[in-house]
Amino acid sequence: MPGGGGGGTKRRSSGWNGDDDDEAYDENEAMGMYNHPDDDDDDDDLDENNNTNAGEDDDEEDDDDDDDEMEGAESSVAAFIRAMGAAAEEDEEEEAAAAAAAIGYNGNVRRNSSPSQYPGESEDRLPPINEYPFRRKRRRLLSAQNYPMEGDNPPPEQTANRAPLSKARKAMDNTISKNKLANAELREAKINLDKAQIRLARAEEAAKRTSQALDKTATDLTDDLLKDATPWNMNYRRLVEFKELNGHCDVKRIRNVRNSKDGADAEAAAAATKKNPAFAQLGSFASRCRLEARRPPDHPDRLEPYKVVALKRIDFVFDPRMNEWMNMYEKVKAHVTINGWFSSSAKESSPMGGKRKNKDGTKGGGRGGSGTGSAGSGAAMKTSLVKWRDNQITEYNKYKSGESNRLDSEKVELLEKIGLQSYIINKDNPDGMPPLVVSLDGTQSSGDPSSSLVPSSATS
């Protein structure tokens, strides 16, 4: 084999000895200086053919020689490339294994590994990248260094340090994500709240306007609507007749007048029933009107506005309990306005209960007792007023403490207006405390009941 070709083959099989030899070999190979062994026979045949035809083509000898030389060089290069490719395909696995063994590659190369941990893995010992037989394997080796293969196990010290850090990082990321979601929901909720408040204000304003318009319309159309021959209108006319006969609309639910309790209402109902038996059903009608009036505005069975207007015309009581409470309140207010609130001590107590001496030295009446003084008159009425007062004190204390009670804000305001709160605070004070007097306009003052705060009409 010629020196060029033999040198190339020997060099490829014996490994690489230096960067300078590699560069020289690459340049000579690119220029076609290393020919395949079979190229010598091709050159001999070419010379023989040229000598045979030399006499026939004397005029074109120089041109043919040049063409033959070019064709021979090209065929030599092509043959060399084909031979190298075939050899590379056949010996690829063996040469790659040898190269891997030469650099100490065992299939477990780690990313970013130091030479101290993995000796023999330096990139300087890899075959040159421009050598065809090892180009593919070298690329795989470089890829294995940067991307560990599945199934590789990291060093124990790296695993021990990486696990807590990875867990902490994951926990922190989860917490941050939850916080971001919560803040986003909060912002969205605030936006929705602002929109809802605007809608609420508009809805309240619209409801107020429509309610006023409804009341006005009901007032204007009540007379016309009462002309219809409906069952409700017929019962309403009977209730109007009852009011004309008895002076009130407080009709009791009386199914049998004979078995009812004695009283003014029962007697009035009995007398009215004799004249008009239809009055016996007015009690159920009145109860049904009160029930329907308490229903929510959007309830289908709520009392119609024109019916409410019609019932108010005849002073119909929608809440009998409230009406009774107001009656007792007015009586207590009148009594306090004249006599004031007194201490509930043993020696001297309020004229609404307890004992006291009259100005002339005689003993006054107590609870339900009799006496010759002013305290003894109307003992039965005072007893009922005292009982009502004590009940209001109990309910007032429950209201202030947040317990279940029978008072509302309106009743509490009325009771405080006549000095119930001050009476509760001062009722256990020592003797000699001046009474708390409440005038008819609701103003409170301490002093003698016969002072100028008491109206002259009340003392006469």
Secondary structure, 3 states (H helix, E strand, C coil): CCHHHHHHHHHHHHCCCCHHHHHHHHHHHHHCCCCCCCHHHHHHHHHHHHHHCCCCCCCCHHHHHHHHHHHHHHHHHHHHHHHHHHHHHHHHHHHHHHHHHHHCCCCCCCCCCCCCCCCCCCHHHCCCCCCHHHHHHHHHHHHHHHCCCCCCCCCHHHHHHHHHHHHHHHHHHHHHHHHHHHHHHHHHHHHHHHHHHHHHHHHHHHHHHHHHHHHHHHHHHHHHHCCCCCHHHHHHHHHHHHHHHHCCCCCCCCCCHHHCCCCHHHHHHHHHHHHCHHHHHHHHHHHHHHHHHCCCCCCCCCCCHHHHHHHHHCCCCCCHHHHHHHHHHHHHHHHHHHHCECCCCCCCCCCCCCCCECCCCCECCCCCCCCCCHHHCCHHHHHHHHHHHHHHHHHHHHHHHCCCCCCCHHHHHHHHHCCHHHHHHHCCCCCCCCCEEECCCCCEEECCCCCCCCCHHHHC
